Amino acid sequence: MSVSYMTHRTVVILQPGYLPWLGFFDQMLRSDVFVYYDDVQYDKHGWRNRNRIKSATGPIWLTVPVLNSGRHGQKILDVEIDNRSPWGRKHVAAIAQSYAKAPYVQTYLPQLEELLMRRWSSLVELDIATVELICDWIGISRKIERASRLGIEGGQSGRLLDICRHFQASCYLSGDSAQSYLDTSLFAREGLSVIWQSYRHPIYPQLHGEFLPYLSILDLVMNVGDQSITVLTEKS
């Protein structure tokens, strides 16, 4: 049965990530309700615990070590950080070196250093904390929820639909990769539209030679500072 919604409300449901790329924040900006999909299976080759920044020698990885042994199939919210190595100190050092000549490194790095040097045990809590900090820096404020706290179960497309219905959405905004599996007919029957992100990466002032896209948003923030939100909202 079709459901009639009184207001336009866009919901985004996205897995958490470590210091995410610009497209993550584009989806957040385009949402009315942003839901962390934090209780699905952890992919150790994904972006939950790593991202890239640009150094003088090219892109380098910042990877948070996690405990994987004997934990196959664990959910994202259950992933624990492996604190046997000083990963936080290494990340701060790499960022400081890579952006030593960036205009805004002294504006933002001290706060990020304080956050990364805390002793984190939960990966998802670290991921969410870094996103919150970046949102504070660039001025993004949205209603944020976590799927694990909604009590909504179900399969892939059906569960996404039920989360949208929970928030009385009129629109579900999804990343393009979901086109291979999302059953859009389920949404259509409920009167919900599905919009694909179709992200077009902006070009902005950047250090170290030719422009390199698809990095952590740290690259944008360190280079353009309080103009980051303008870059994110520019329409190509």
N, C-alpha and C positions, 0 to 999 in steps of 0.2 A: 504493500500500500504506500502510495506517495505521501510524503510529509511536506507540509507547507511551512516555510520559515518566514518570519516577519521582517528580519533584518539580514543584510549581507554580512556574513561572517566567514572569514577564511581561516582554516586550520592547517597547520603544518605539523607533520609527525616525522621526526628525524632522529637518527641515532646520535648520541653524543660523540664528540671528537675532541682531540687534544689540539689546542690552539688552531682552530679550524680555518679553512680557506674562505675566500670572499663569498663564494656561492652559498655557504652555510648561513652567513649573515644576511645575504640577499633574501633567502627564504624567510628568515626571522623578521626582516623588515616588512615583508609582504604579508605577514600573518596578523591575525587578530589574537589567535591563541596558538602558542608554540608548545608542542608536546615532545619531550625527550622520550624516544623509544628505547628505554633503558633496560627492558626485561626480555629482549630477544637474544638469540645466541651470539656470543662473542666470536668475531672473526679475527684471528691473530695476524692476518695479513692485511687488515683494513686500516682505517684511520682513527680508531678509538684511542690508540696510545702513541701516535706519532704524527709528525708533519714535517714540512721542509721550509727552510729559510734560505736566503741567498747570501753566499759568502763571496770573497774575492776570487775564489777558485771554482765557483759554480754552486749549484744547490747542495745543501747538506741536510741530513736527517736529524731531527730531534726525536728520540725514541724513549719512552718511559718503559723500563723493564717491568714485566709482569710475571706472575707465577702461573705457569702453564702445565707443568708436569702432573699427570694424574687428574687433570681437570678438563678433559675433553668435553665439549658440549656445554660448558658453563655459560651462564647469562652475563651480559655486560655488567649488571649491577653487582655481580658476585666476584668480579675480577679484582684480585689484590695486587698491589704494586710490590715489586721485589726491591726492597731497600738495602740490599747487600752492597750495592754500588752507589756512589754519590751522584746519581743522575741529575738531580736538581742543580748542583753546583756546576756540572758539565754543561748543562743547557744554558745557564746564565752566562758562563764564560764564552760559549759559542755565539750567543746573541750579542754580547758586548763586543766581541771581536768583529763579527760580521757587520755590525751597524755602528762601529766606532765613529764613522764620519756622517752618519745619518742625522738630520736636523733635530729629531725628536727623541733620540735615544736617552738623553738625560731626563727628559720629561716623564718617560714611562717605565724605563728599566728598573728603577728602584722599587716601585710597587710590585712589578712582576717578580723581581728577585725575592722580595719578602714572601710572596705567595709560594713560589717554587721551593723555597728553602724550608718550608714547614714539613713536618714528617707526615706525609700522606700514606694511608693504607688502602683506600678505595679509589680505583681508577675513575669511576664515574663521578665521584665527589670532586676529584681534581679537575676533570674535564669541565664540569659545570661551573666550578669556581673560576677557571681561566676565562670562560665565556662571559661570566658575570662581570669580571674585571674589564674585559675589552668593551662590553656594552656600556659600562660606566664611562670609559674613556671617550667613546665616540658618540654617545647619546642615543642609545637604543633602549626603549622601554616597552616591553610586551608582557601579556599574561603568559606565564610560564608554568607548565605542568609536567608531571612525570607519569608515564604510562603505568609504571609499577604500582602507583598509588590510586589508580582509578578502579581497580577490581573488574576490569573488562577482559574477558578471555576470548578465545576463538582463533580461527585460521587467519591466513595472511590478509586477503582482501576484505573478508568479513569483519575482522577485528579492526582494521583501519576505518572501515565504514562506521562501526559501532562507536569508535572514539569520536569521530566527526559528529555523529548523532548526539552523543553525550553533551557536546558543547554547542548543539543546535547550529551546526555549520550549514552554510549554503554553498560553500566551495571548499574543495580539498586541493591544496597546492602541493605538487609532488615533483621530486627530481626526475629527470628524463629517463634514468636507468630503470625506473619502475614500469616503463611501458612494456617491458618484456613479460611481466607477470601480473600486473594489476588488472582485476576484472572491473573495468569501468561500467559495465552494464549494471552491476549491483548498485553503484552510486546513482546512475541514471534513474533506476526504478524508484529510488528514494527522493528524487528531485534535487540531488546534489550534483553540481558540476565539478569536473576534474580538470585542473589546469596544469600543464607541464611547465616547469621552470624555464626551459629554453634559455639558459644563462649565456650572456655575451660578456666576456671578461673585459673590464676596462683597462686602459693603459694609463699609467701614472708615473711620475718621476721616481726613478729607481737607481740604486747604486750598482756598480760593478758591471758596466757594459750593457749589451743588448738586453731589451726587456724580456723578462721571464715570467710567464703567467702561472697560475695554479699553485701558489705558495701559501703558507700560513698568512693570515691577515696581519700578523706582526710586521711583515714586510711593508704593507700599506701604511700601517700606523707609524712605524719608525720613520718613514719617508715623508709623509704628508700631514701627520698629526691631526689637528682639529678639522682638517679638510677631508678626513676619511669618509665621513657620512655623505659628503657631497659626491665623492667618487663613487660610493656604493649606490647612490640613488640616481646617478646620471643615466639617461636613456641613450643607448647607442643609435 
